[in-house]
């Protein structure tokens, strides 16, 4: 016996399938203009149990830099000391309101704001915020500045930030050599930022002394070397002094104040330095 089936259900199913493959509407998302902001905790004498929190408080966005410990969690990798928590994070451009809090599990402490300020961010620019000085001595202050170094082209750009309370001399030299007699950056003032200098791409060490002094504040440090890009795997170059187009900064930190809630291990009982990158090499 021959059987006949209605084509209507089949056609109905085909129509539903076609409808399911066609979106009902296109939802456009906002192209948010953003800037990059990083926060450096150079405050040696005040912190919550877990350091400090830097937060924009005017709008909700995922740019909070929380639990930033003194010196931004320095770590050594391949012989170079870098501040692991020093990163540019995206923030919406425009007039912005931020606060710096103590980070703690106790609400009474965590709600304490050390700084409350406003800034205007320009899309496409990077900015650095540094909290330094000494709160207990009434010298704590905040620096917030544009941080967009010029393109060093086939060279690298090098700089020093002095977060201590005394002027310093800093020399840079090729790894394997010796520190020169003349300082690259002479008498960088307390709580001061040097100008960038350009140099050929290479591995460099930094020698740091008190201004006019002959004694090193700490052992000479190897700058972040970076790494070449891997075109086969598709990995961009890592910024560092061996990668042309990079900009790198040494931050010289003071020792932790004795008895404060800042770290009190041996490494924090003397001044120290840590590196960070300021500009990536071209892709």
Backbone torsions as a table, in degrees:
resi	resn	phi	psi	omega
1	UNK	NA	134.1	178.4
2	UNK	-86.5	140.5	-179.7
3	UNK	-113.7	142.9	179.8
4	UNK	-118.7	131.4	179.6
5	UNK	-113.5	143.5	177.8
6	UNK	-71.1	138.2	178.3
7	UNK	-81.7	-9.8	-175.5
8	UNK	-61.4	-48.7	179.9
9	UNK	-60.3	-38.7	-179.9
10	UNK	-63.6	-43.6	179.1
11	UNK	-65.2	-36.5	179.0
12	UNK	-63.8	-43.4	178.4
13	UNK	-62.9	-41.4	179.3
14	UNK	-62.4	-38.7	178.2
15	UNK	-65.2	-40.6	178.3
16	UNK	-64.5	-41.1	-179.8
17	UNK	-63.3	-42.8	179.9
18	UNK	-64.4	-39.6	178.6
19	UNK	-65.4	-35.4	-178.2
20	UNK	-69.1	-26.2	-178.3
21	UNK	-84.3	-10.2	-177.0
22	UNK	-109.6	117.5	-179.0
23	UNK	-64.6	144.8	179.6
24	UNK	-72.7	-33.2	-177.4
25	UNK	-157.5	160.1	176.4
26	UNK	-107.2	122.4	-179.3
27	UNK	-98.3	117.1	179.5
28	UNK	-87.5	133.3	176.5
29	UNK	-101.2	150.6	-177.2
30	UNK	-70.0	136.4	173.8
31	UNK	-87.6	93.5	-171.4
32	UNK	-77.2	124.1	175.6
33	UNK	-71.4	127.6	-174.9
34	UNK	-129.3	156.8	171.7
35	UNK	-122.6	169.1	176.0
36	UNK	-107.5	133.6	-179.7
37	UNK	-130.9	134.0	173.2
38	UNK	-126.8	154.1	-176.9
39	UNK	-123.7	127.9	178.9
40	UNK	-111.5	123.5	178.2
41	UNK	-94.6	99.3	178.3
42	UNK	-113.2	25.0	-178.6
43	UNK	-91.3	111.3	-170.5
44	UNK	-84.8	-8.5	-169.5
45	UNK	-126.7	4.7	-177.6
46	UNK	-145.5	136.9	178.2
47	UNK	-172.7	159.2	166.0
48	UNK	-79.5	-173.4	-179.5
49	UNK	-60.4	-26.7	-177.3
50	UNK	-119.6	19.8	177.6
51	UNK	100.8	-136.7	-175.5
52	UNK	-128.2	155.8	175.0
53	UNK	-118.0	130.1	173.0
54	UNK	-108.8	120.2	-175.3
55	UNK	-140.0	134.5	165.4
56	UNK	-77.9	131.4	-172.2
57	UNK	-114.4	3.9	-177.6
58	UNK	-85.7	-34.7	176.2
59	UNK	-136.8	161.4	179.0
60	UNK	-86.4	122.3	175.8
61	UNK	-155.9	159.1	-174.4
62	UNK	-88.9	61.9	-179.5
63	UNK	-125.9	7.9	-177.1
64	UNK	-62.2	133.0	175.3
65	UNK	-109.1	96.8	-171.1
66	UNK	-113.5	158.3	-177.6
67	UNK	53.6	47.0	176.7
68	UNK	-87.7	108.6	-177.6
69	UNK	-81.2	164.0	177.3
70	UNK	-55.0	130.2	-175.5
71	UNK	73.5	9.8	173.7
72	UNK	57.2	42.6	172.7
73	UNK	56.5	67.7	-179.7
74	UNK	-65.0	137.5	178.8
75	UNK	-137.6	147.7	-179.8
76	UNK	-106.0	128.6	178.2
77	UNK	-139.3	125.3	-179.0
78	UNK	54.7	34.5	175.8
79	UNK	87.5	-7.0	-179.3
80	UNK	-107.5	139.1	180.0
81	UNK	-97.1	122.1	178.0
82	UNK	-126.2	151.6	177.1
83	UNK	-88.5	107.0	-171.8
84	UNK	-64.4	-24.4	-176.4
85	UNK	-96.8	6.8	-178.6
86	UNK	-94.3	94.3	-176.7
87	UNK	-137.2	144.1	171.2
88	UNK	-76.8	128.4	178.6
89	UNK	-119.7	143.7	-176.4
90	UNK	-68.6	137.5	176.5
91	UNK	-140.0	143.4	-177.6
92	UNK	-63.7	135.9	179.5
93	UNK	-70.7	159.2	179.8
94	UNK	118.4	-169.3	177.2
95	UNK	-74.0	123.0	-174.2
96	UNK	-128.7	149.7	-179.3
97	UNK	-117.5	126.3	-179.8
98	UNK	-134.7	161.0	175.2
99	UNK	-136.5	154.7	174.0
100	UNK	-116.9	117.2	-175.5
101	UNK	-107.7	158.1	164.6
102	UNK	-73.0	137.5	178.6
103	UNK	-98.8	118.8	-176.2
104	UNK	-158.2	160.6	175.6
105	UNK	-81.9	-16.4	177.9
106	UNK	-86.4	123.6	-173.9
107	UNK	-59.9	-38.8	-177.6
108	UNK	-61.8	-33.1	178.6
109	UNK	-83.7	-44.4	-176.3
110	UNK	-64.5	-22.6	179.8
111	UNK	-87.5	-0.8	179.4
112	UNK	-79.7	120.1	179.6
113	UNK	-100.0	122.1	177.1
114	UNK	-79.1	-32.7	179.0
115	UNK	-140.8	145.4	179.1
116	UNK	-139.7	113.2	-171.9
117	UNK	-149.4	170.6	176.1
118	UNK	-128.0	150.0	177.4
119	UNK	-142.4	164.5	172.8
120	UNK	-115.2	119.4	-178.0
121	UNK	-100.9	137.3	178.3
122	UNK	-103.6	132.2	-178.4
123	UNK	-57.2	137.0	177.9
124	UNK	86.0	-5.2	179.7
125	UNK	-102.0	155.5	172.8
126	UNK	-106.4	150.3	-178.9
127	UNK	-136.9	148.6	176.1
128	UNK	-120.0	132.5	173.2
129	UNK	-113.6	129.5	178.8
130	UNK	-127.5	128.1	172.5
131	UNK	-104.4	118.7	-176.1
132	UNK	-145.7	-175.1	-172.2
133	UNK	91.4	-160.5	-179.3
134	UNK	-133.9	115.4	-178.1
135	UNK	-63.2	-38.8	-176.9
136	UNK	-67.8	-24.3	-179.9
137	UNK	-98.3	0.1	179.2
138	UNK	76.8	18.2	-179.2
139	UNK	-108.9	7.2	179.5
140	UNK	-62.4	135.6	177.4
141	UNK	-149.9	162.0	-179.3
142	UNK	-114.9	131.7	171.7
143	UNK	-111.9	133.6	179.0
144	UNK	-136.7	115.5	-173.3
145	UNK	-144.5	155.4	173.3
146	UNK	-59.3	140.0	179.5
147	UNK	-134.5	72.4	-177.9
148	UNK	-126.5	82.9	-179.0
149	UNK	-66.0	150.2	178.3
150	UNK	-65.4	151.7	179.2
151	UNK	-65.9	118.1	178.9
152	UNK	-79.9	3.7	177.5
153	UNK	57.4	-116.0	-175.9
154	UNK	-84.3	1.9	178.4
155	UNK	-112.6	-169.3	174.3
156	UNK	-124.0	153.6	178.5
157	UNK	-106.6	134.6	-175.0
158	UNK	-127.0	145.9	-175.8
159	UNK	-154.0	165.2	176.9
160	UNK	-132.0	138.1	169.5
161	UNK	-115.1	124.5	-179.3
162	UNK	-99.9	103.9	-179.2
163	UNK	-95.5	10.6	178.5
164	UNK	-92.0	175.7	-177.5
165	UNK	-96.5	16.3	178.6
166	UNK	-142.4	152.2	-178.9
167	UNK	-67.2	150.3	-178.7
168	UNK	-134.2	156.0	169.1
169	UNK	-109.1	137.2	-179.5
170	UNK	-131.1	133.8	177.2
171	UNK	-118.9	141.1	172.2
172	UNK	-116.4	146.8	-180.0
173	UNK	-154.7	158.9	-178.4
174	UNK	-66.2	134.1	179.6
175	UNK	-54.7	130.8	-176.6
176	UNK	101.8	-14.8	177.6
177	UNK	-96.9	-156.5	179.4
178	UNK	-127.9	154.9	-179.4
179	UNK	-65.1	133.4	-179.7
180	UNK	-72.0	164.0	179.8
181	UNK	-69.6	-35.5	-177.2
182	UNK	-93.8	133.3	-178.9
183	UNK	-71.4	139.0	173.1
184	UNK	-67.6	-44.6	176.6
185	UNK	-122.0	105.0	-177.0
186	UNK	-94.2	135.1	175.2
187	UNK	51.8	51.5	172.2
188	UNK	-65.3	119.6	-171.7
189	UNK	-68.3	160.6	174.1
190	UNK	-55.9	136.5	-178.8
191	UNK	53.8	46.3	-176.9
192	UNK	-125.5	160.0	-179.8
193	UNK	-122.1	123.6	-179.5
194	UNK	-76.7	168.8	170.6
195	UNK	-77.8	159.3	173.7
196	UNK	-78.0	144.8	168.0
197	UNK	-120.4	153.4	178.6
198	UNK	-105.7	149.4	-179.1
199	UNK	-150.3	161.6	177.0
200	UNK	-64.0	147.1	178.5
201	UNK	-63.6	124.8	-178.3
202	UNK	-171.2	173.1	172.9
203	UNK	-83.3	128.2	-176.4
204	UNK	-124.1	150.6	169.5
205	UNK	-115.9	155.0	180.0
206	UNK	-119.3	135.4	176.0
207	UNK	-112.6	127.7	-174.7
208	UNK	-123.1	128.4	178.3
209	UNK	-136.4	161.7	170.3
210	UNK	-63.2	147.0	-177.6
211	UNK	-55.3	124.7	179.6
212	UNK	79.8	-0.7	-176.3
213	UNK	-93.2	169.1	179.9
214	UNK	-115.9	0.6	-178.0
215	UNK	-105.1	131.7	178.8
216	UNK	-69.6	140.2	175.5
217	UNK	-72.7	-29.3	176.9
218	UNK	-162.4	171.0	-178.8
219	UNK	-60.7	145.6	180.0
220	UNK	-57.4	137.7	-173.0
221	UNK	-107.1	140.7	173.1
222	UNK	-81.9	127.5	178.8
223	UNK	-72.6	161.1	176.5
224	UNK	-56.6	119.2	-177.2
225	UNK	-79.8	-28.4	-174.6
226	UNK	77.2	-171.0	-179.7
227	UNK	-158.4	146.3	-179.1
228	UNK	-69.5	154.5	178.6
229	UNK	-71.8	154.4	177.6
230	UNK	-113.0	98.2	-175.7
231	UNK	-66.7	-28.9	-178.3
232	UNK	-69.8	-45.8	-179.4
233	UNK	-81.4	-23.8	-179.0
234	UNK	88.6	30.7	-179.8
235	UNK	-102.5	127.7	178.2
236	UNK	-68.6	159.4	176.7
237	UNK	-64.7	145.4	174.7
238	UNK	-89.4	133.7	-177.7
239	UNK	-65.7	141.9	179.7
240	UNK	173.3	176.2	-172.1
241	UNK	-73.4	-12.4	176.4
242	UNK	-91.2	-4.1	-175.5
243	UNK	-112.3	107.7	-178.9
244	UNK	-54.0	140.3	-178.7
245	UNK	95.3	-7.6	-179.9
246	UNK	-83.9	157.3	169.9
247	UNK	-128.8	134.0	-173.8
248	UNK	-134.2	141.7	179.9
249	UNK	-125.6	138.6	168.2
250	UNK	-97.3	124.6	172.9
251	UNK	-100.3	122.4	178.4
252	UNK	-98.0	116.2	-175.3
253	UNK	-101.9	151.1	172.9
254	UNK	-77.6	173.8	173.3
255	UNK	-75.0	159.1	173.7
256	UNK	-68.0	143.4	175.4
257	UNK	-69.8	128.8	-178.4
258	UNK	-58.1	132.4	177.7
259	UNK	83.5	-3.3	178.9
260	UNK	-81.5	174.8	179.3
261	UNK	-85.8	0.7	171.4
262	UNK	-71.2	161.1	-177.1
263	UNK	-54.6	140.6	-176.8
264	UNK	-120.4	15.8	177.7
265	UNK	-69.5	169.2	-175.6
266	UNK	-54.2	-41.1	-177.7
267	UNK	-62.8	-24.1	-178.0
268	UNK	-97.7	3.4	179.1
269	UNK	-91.5	3.9	176.5
270	UNK	-139.0	161.2	174.8
271	UNK	-61.6	158.8	-179.2
272	UNK	-157.3	169.6	178.7
273	UNK	-130.1	156.3	175.5
274	UNK	-149.4	147.7	-176.3
275	UNK	-101.1	157.0	173.1
276	UNK	-148.4	155.3	176.9
277	UNK	-95.8	149.1	-178.4
278	UNK	-116.4	-22.7	-179.8
279	UNK	-147.9	135.2	178.3
280	UNK	-85.0	150.9	172.3
281	UNK	-68.6	159.6	-179.5
282	UNK	-63.8	151.2	179.0
283	UNK	-76.5	NA	NA
